Amino acid sequence: QVQLQESGGGLVQPGGSLRLSCTASNFFYLWYCMAWFRQAPGKEREGVAIIDDAGNATYATSVKDRFTISLDNAKKTLYLQMTSIKPDDTAMYYCAAEGRRWHSPCRDPPYDYNARGQGTQVTVSS
């Protein structure tokens, strides 16, 4: 069973930067999708970014040009580099992953992927 563990959350000031990490274990897919989604109190879940094994990435409009998703395949670690952070970015951030069929696109939104982590809290406040 795939296990995902997020880290890197915390308190950050508006305009600041933060990097989230997600380490995968028991992850043996050849073709796969990994993603970040978030949920703020009282709000619905929101897909943040998705990346596939080929490095193709998509972003939510709300984070495009501010966040960057990336993969270190050797370390089986997913990252989310967050810059120009806004108060609206305050949320619990979750990592998600699943296998995909060759040449099939990643499902979007990603919050019902087969594997999901426990989340890491990001709080934006001055």
C-alpha positions, -999 to 999 in steps of 0.1 A, spaced: 0 0 0 14 34 -10 21 57 19 26 94 16 40 117 42 39 155 39 62 179 57 73 215 54 42 234 65 42 262 90 35 298 97 46 322 69 41 359 63 22 372 33 46 375 4 68 348 18 79 314 5 76 279 17 84 245 3 63 215 10 76 179 6 58 146 2 78 114 5 63 82 -10 69 47 2 58 14 -14 54 34 -46 61 12 -76 41 26 -104 58 31 -138 33 57 -149 17 78 -123 3 111 -112 11 130 -80 -6 161 -68 -12 186 -41 -47 196 -30 -57 218 0 -87 225 22 -93 255 43 -117 256 72 -152 260 59 -142 257 23 -143 229 -2 -112 210 -12 -92 226 -40 -68 209 -64 -36 229 -63 -12 212 -88 -7 179 -106 24 163 -121 28 131 -140 58 108 -144 68 127 -175 70 159 -157 39 174 -172 23 198 -146 -9 216 -143 -20 243 -118 -51 258 -103 -56 293 -116 -54 306 -80 -17 294 -77 -4 296 -112 28 316 -115 33 314 -78 35 277 -70 57 251 -86 52 214 -84 82 191 -89 94 155 -85 126 139 -74 121 104 -88 152 91 -72 141 102 -37 104 95 -45 96 129 -32 71 154 -44 76 191 -38 55 222 -38 74 254 -39 52 282 -28 61 319 -34 43 352 -31 21 335 -5 -13 351 2 -36 348 32 -60 329 10 -34 301 8 -39 292 44 -51 256 44 -42 220 51 -21 208 22 -24 172 12 -3 151 -11 -20 125 -34 -8 99 -58 -20 71 -81 -10 51 -110 -22 59 -145 -25 40 -178 2 48 -204 -7 80 -223 -37 86 -201 -39 120 -185 -40 125 -148 -74 128 -132 -84 162 -121 -93 171 -94 -69 149 -75 -84 147 -41 -98 112 -46 -65 97 -58 -59 62 -44 -33 73 -20 -34 105 2 -13 118 30 -23 131 63 -16 167 54 6 196 65 -8 229 77 1 262 61 -9 293 79 -3 327 63 -4 356 87 16 387 96 
